[in-house]
Amino acid sequence: MDNDEIKLQIGELLFTWDERKRLENFKKHDVKFEFAAKIFLDPDVLVSASYRWGGEWRRDVIGRPIDDTLVLFVVVTERTTFQKKEIIRVISARRATLKESGEYYEFRKTNW
């Protein structure tokens, strides 16, 4: 595992990921973590409650990168550095399924 080195900053949001996992994810799903991180700028982003997986707390996030129509499903975990900064660690990213996209658009509709 990487040492949570910051790989990307978008506004106040800090992101990190395992470099090997990023390459594997791109080969498998054709989605770059750098692109997927932009869904956190989506005002209608859907974030699941935390759940335990493999010894860590994770969240599923569904949203659209700003200025794009593609809906993504991203799995993240949150870390806190010794400086008390929150870091979002991207675990995986892929295109959302039809069901997941439907949930996202239904949420958007009720949020407007």
Secondary structure, DSSP 8 states (H G I E B T S, - for coil): -------EEETTEEEE--HHHHHHHHHHH---HHHHGGGGG-TT-EE---EEETTEEEEEEEE--TT----EEEEEEEEE-TT--EEEEEEEEEE--HHHHHHHHHHHHHH-
